[in-house]
Amino acid sequence: MTEGPSAHYKALRIYQEVGAKVLENILVRSKRVLVDPQYITGKRLEATDAWGKNILLFFDSFAIRVHLMLYGTIHIYGINEPLAKPERLVRLALYFSDKKVVVYNAPIIEINYKHRIIEELKNSLGEDPLRKDWNFSRAVKLILKHKNRKIGDVLLDQGVIAGIGNILRNEILFRARVHPERLVKDLSYEEIRNIVRIAKELSEEFLQRRLRGERIGPILFVYNKSGKPCPVCGEKIRYYRQEPNNRRTFFCPNCQK
């Protein structure tokens, strides 16, 4: 599952490789092609961006939105380099003069006018900790709107904090010393502010490690650590699947209350 920092990293990497280059050809397999893809050919890749877990590529007044979900991947090849995966798995291929960007298995590929994609994302997503327009206070208020939901569930809601996936939400709650089953209405205002602060700090740390080519393993304290000692108190990390989303959940029964 792609998390927000990974989406931001991939957007930056695509621009580093093919930014400002002219798109010479395109192959797309998607039901969300809302403008003719040929309108984009002949135009330069002016910018890339990410919003939550969505990767955005901008060509003049048009944009491509990619959401990798669970199994999607992005590869960048030399223009004559063979594909690493079967061609039948390709959902999008962008051909530039010397390189090609290939997206495999992504369930969401949208081609539309830039303003329509941005408007839709603004209306559907919450605050993204990695965007320049991040609004801390609004993120707190969005959490407070869900008083009767579990905080572990709320953090996965992209309409609250965009880009938080299962890895991040486990690690955020561990650092905040908050049990994932607690209801929002039972959290103090300071606990919620602390969760939001950690969400931003950890997302930034995640992204910086990716940009430096480093693994994120060293900053994962509970995720996939079931049965291992808590790095704070030594108690064994526990695991269960949290409802209603049946998501893998790891926590320290001593540190997280």
N, C-alpha and C positions, 0 to 999 in steps of 0.2 A: 504494500500500500504506500503510495507516494504521500509524503507529508509536505506541508507548506514549504519548509526550507529546501526540500529536494526539488520542488517545482521552481522555486526562485533560482536555485543553482542551475537547473537545466535550461531555464530561460537565458541566464547569463552566458552559459556555455554555448548555446546556439548562436547568440550574437557574436561571441568571440570568434567563432568558426566561419560564419557566413554573413555577419552583419554588414549592411550597406551594399551587398552584392545583389545582382539582378536575378530574379527567379526566371529560369528559362523554360521549365516544364513542371507539371504537377500531376500526381496520381492521387486520387482520393476515393475511399470507399466508406461512405457514410450517408445516413438519411438526413443529416443536418446541414446539407450543402444548400444554403439559402440564397446564394448568388453564384453566378457562373464562375467556376474556378479559373477560366481563361481570362477573366478580368484582372486577375492577379499576376498572370505571367507577363513578363516584361517590366515589372515593377521591382523596385529595390526593397529589401527587408530593412525598413527604416528603424525599427526598434523591436525589442522583446520585453516582456514583462510577465509577472505572475500575480495572481489574485487568489489567495487561499491555495487550493491545489490545482488551479487552472493555469496553464501555460499559454501565453498570448504572443502571437506574432503579427506585427503590423506592416501592411503594405499599402501606403497611401491612405485612402479612405476605407480600406478593407482590412479584415483581421481574420486570423485562424485561431480558434480556441481548442486546446487539447487538454483532456482530463484522462490521466492514465489509469485511474481507479486502482484495482488490485494487481492486474497482470500486465498492464501496458509498459512498454519500454521505448526509449529513443536512442537511436544509433546514428552517428555521423561518420560517413565513409568518404573516401576519395571517389571521384566521379566514376572511375572504371573499376573500383574495388567490388568484389562479389559480396552479396548479402550474407550475413552470418546466420540468418534464419530463413525458413521457407517463404517464398514470395506470397503464398496464400495468407500469411499472417500480417502482411503489410496493410495498414489502414490509411497511411498517408506517406507520400514520398515527395520531397521538394528537391528539385534539381537545379543546382547553380553551375557556374562555369567549371569549377574544379572539385566541388563537393556535393554530396547529397545527404539530406536529413530524412531519416526513415523512422516512422512510428509504427511499432508493432502492437497489435492486440488492444489498443486503446478503445474503450467503448464509446468515448465521446470525442468526435472530431466535428467542429462546427466552422463553417465558412460563412461569413456574414459581413455586413457593414460594421466598421469599427465602433461607431456610436451606439449601435444596437447591442453589441456584445457588452460594452462597458455599462450601458444602462441596465441591462439584465443582471450583471454581476453586482452592481451597486444596490439593486433592489432585493437581491436574494441572499447576499453574503453579509456576515458581520464584520467586525474589525480584524484586519490582517496585521499581526505584530511586526511583519517585515516590510510593510509599506510606509512610505514617507508620510502619508496622511493618517497614520495610526492614531486613534483617539482613545487614550486610556480610560477616561471617564465614561465614554459611551460603551466600552467593553464591559465595565462594571455594571452599568445600567442594564445591558442586555442579559447578563447573567441573572440579575435581580428580577427580571420579568418571569423567570421560570421557578418560582418559589417552591412548587410542589414536585419538582423533578430532582433526581439524584445528580449531584455535582459531577460524578463520573460519566453520566449520560449527557449532561449539558455541554461538557467540554468537547464532545464529539459533534455537536450541532454546528454546522458550518454557518448558520445564520447568527451565531453568537460570536465565536472567535474563529475566523476562517483560517484553515491551514493546520489546525490541530488534529492529528491522527491518533491512532491507538498508542503508538510509542510515546509521543509527547504527553498525552493526557496521563498515562501511568507515571511518568517521571515528574510531571508538574505536581501532581497530588502528593507524591512521596516527598518532594522538596518542601511543599507547603504543610506537610504533616497533617493532611486531611484525608479521612477515609472516603473512598469513592462512593459508598452507599449513603453518605449524609445528604439530606435534602438541602436545597439552597436556602430555604426559610430557616433552617437550623444553624446556618453559618453566620458568624459575626461579619459586620461590614469590613473589618480589618482582614479577616480571613479571605474574603472575596477579593479585596484589593491585592493581597499578597499573591493569590493565585494568578491574577492578571499580570502582576509584575513579573512573576516567574515565567509565565507563558511567553512574554516578550524576551526575557533574558535567555531562556533556554532555546527558543527558536533562533535567536541571533547566534548563539554558540554553535548550534547544530549547523547553521549555514556556513559559518566561518570555518568549521572543520572540513566541510565539503569543499570549500574554495581552496583550502590548503592541501587537499588531497589526503586528509586524515580520516580514519575510521571514527564512527560515532560510539563504538563500543565502550571506550573509557568513560563516557559521560552517562552511560546507562546503569543506574543503580539497582533498579528492580525489574525492568522489563526482561522477560525470559529468564529470570533468576529464581524461579520457584525452587524452594528447598535450600537455597544458599543463604548464608548469613547476611543480615542487614548490615550495610557498611557503617551504620551509626550505632546500633545497639547490640548487634550480634544475633538477634532473634531470627528464626527462619522466615524467609519471604514466602508468602502464601499466594495461591493461584485459584481463581474461579472464573466463570463466565458471567459477566454482569448483564442482567436484564434491564431494559427490554431489547437491547441490541445484540445480546449474546456475544459480547466482545471480551476477548482475553484480558483479564485483569490481574495485576500483581500488586501486592501491598505488604507492608510490615504491620503486623497486628499490634505491635508495641508502640511504634512511632506515630502511626496514623490513627487518629481518633475521630 
